[in-house]
Amino acid sequence: MAARQQPVPSSWDMSSVRSPAQRYLSVDGCRVKYIGPGSADRDAAAVRANHPVPSDCPIYYFEVEVVSRGRDGFIGIGFSTAEVKLDRLPGWEPHSYGYHGDDGHAFSGRGTGKAYGPHYTTGDWIGVVLNRIEQTISFTKKGFELGVAFEGVSEDRLFPSVGFRTPDEEIVANFGCDLATRPFKGDVEWLKQEALQRLYSSILAAPIPRAGKDQNVTGELVFGYLQHHGYWDTAAAVARDVLGGAAAVSQQDVQNMQVRQQIDERVQAGDIDAALALTEQVAPGLLAGNPHIHFRLQCQKFAEMIKAGLVADAIDHGRSHVVPLVSNGSGGGGGGSAAAAAAERELLEDATALLAYEDPTTGPTGYMLLPGHRSELAAALNRAILAHSGRSEDSALECLTRQATAVLQELKRGGNPASQMLDVQTLLLEAPDTAGG
Amino acid sequence: MARRAEAGNKKRISAEEWQRKLREVRVAKEDMNRVVMNFLVTEGYVDAARVFERESRTAPGVDLEQITDRMEIRKAVQSGDVEQAIERVNDLDPEILEQGHELFFHLQQQRLIELIRQGQLAEALEYAQEYLAPRGEDHPELLQDLERTAALLVFEDVGSSPLADLMDVAQRQKTASELNAAILASQSQEAEPKLPNLLKLLMWAQKQLDEKAVYPRVDNLVTAELHVDGGN
């Protein structure tokens, strides 16, 4: 769902062999061996992956297997940015992070590390986890979780990196690019699942904001939803049991909804006159105040008359009731924008074009008489009626669902890492049980 | 309003553009109905769930009879009738208390509290010696709680003692919720409805997006009205 797919690390980078230290490394795809003198810290040499971890990746994982500890097993595994010099072990410089095999220490931005995990040596494999949600780096050794090594890791472009210091040290990395033939040894899904659980817990730990301490937000939302969709009996039960009688189904609402349903049926059946009369009844003044919807209805009536073969009547109707309603920008009331006026003229032309055909439904503008067009008009009229009575098309619950989905999509598009793991549908319909609350 | 000042580098999403995005989101009525049913069922509104099943043809997904039992057990604890609650839980599924040492202890503790509340001190003492004391021997992890509970017997006016929190009605709620969650778990049901998760996800997501963009946001969850900050 990200805006564009970012490249992922797939091998060690041999193109940036600018550093003299690169002479000390023999690099072959995912395999690196130290072939330098290895007599002092200045002989250290590091290599980076060919691409940084994608910035929107919430949990990034790669593995390094120690093929040989070489002379002293002075290997560093971690991440660094492109600016970090490659004659240094990861962790010795700012913007680099490393877990070192000879002492098990974790290094970040300085030559002395802090005690972190066990040593590692020939035959061991180290899993490296960059968690962008929590801004941490942690490691596993032979699948055993060693915990968080670094916090506050906020660099945007971090490359997997390994560094060496003594002769014959050799590793092979797995960036997970070909899991079919080279699966990870570690359980990445589990690591991701754990991270997701923590993310859920932190999201769900927040209280629901409410207007007063007695406000029952969820109860009111459910009640509103039930009313909106005409589940009157359930609404009444919820008002009684959930809201403790603090709300009640309004009889006016029940009636209005029934009328709206009738209007919908009339439009779908092509009986525009009845729809117009009912609209005036349930939303007095709506048609006068909204010439655009009024025009669309009268235009539809014109089309329906042609379909019924009442061509002469249709022409009369068109002259007296349709054409005068076309907005021209000179005081047509609402909906008077140039675009709206153009759309109305186009609709009028399509409607009049029906006159040219013996069977108007087969003409190029026959769509006007198809169920799809009618139900679209019916829905537009329903929206107008709801808006007229100060109600929205959706219940608050549906609005919130839309909003949450849209905001999440926007976050995903913007590269927010945590959002990549979230999905409204999943949360609503199959949320994993997080006991938090 | 505070957001306006720092809106300088943020992406601006106009009301029209946002409306278009919102309309693109498909919200299936069946899904919403399931969320509503889940709310009614997990919160234990059996009557409403039954009516909703009939009106919307949404399956409750659980046995509504069991909910009735669960709600009555909850009510018993909340009204201080712990004895009845224990009896009914054992009728429902004896394993719940056999395996939940801590829960069982908390129920017994609650029973003791209720006896003290009613001023039946002799009974309370007897109950503590007969039922609570042996539990500490079997489950050392409960000892500290047990000692604290036993101390209830010593204070003449528990309400103004350091143990006042135990006498609070909130303690009943706590015990009732713990029992409720255990029953749900025994029936492999979720303890929490999903609807609040939607609201929390929305609040979280908006907060994240606030850092990057100015867009119409929802501040009032009940009305779900969109507010455009900083104008456009």
Interface residues (C-beta under 8 A of the other chain):
Chain A: I203 L204 A206 I208 P209 R210 A211 Q215 V217 T218 E220 L221 V222 G224 Y225 L226 H229 Y231 W232 D233 T234 A237 V238 D241 V242 S392 D394 A396 L397 E398 C399 L400 T401 R402 Q403 A404 T405 A406 V407 L408 Q409 E410 L411 G414 N416 A418 S419 L422 V424 Q425 L427 L428 L429 A431 D433 A435 G437
Chain B: K11 I13 W18 K21 L22 E24 V25 V27 K29 D31 M32 R34 V35 V36 F39 L40 E43 Y45 D47 A48 V51 F52 R54 E55 S56 A181 E190 A191 E192 P193 K194 L195 P196 N197 L198 L199 K200 L201 L202 M203 W204 A205 Q206 Q208 L209 K212 A213 Y215 R217 V218 N220 L221 V222 T223 A224 L226
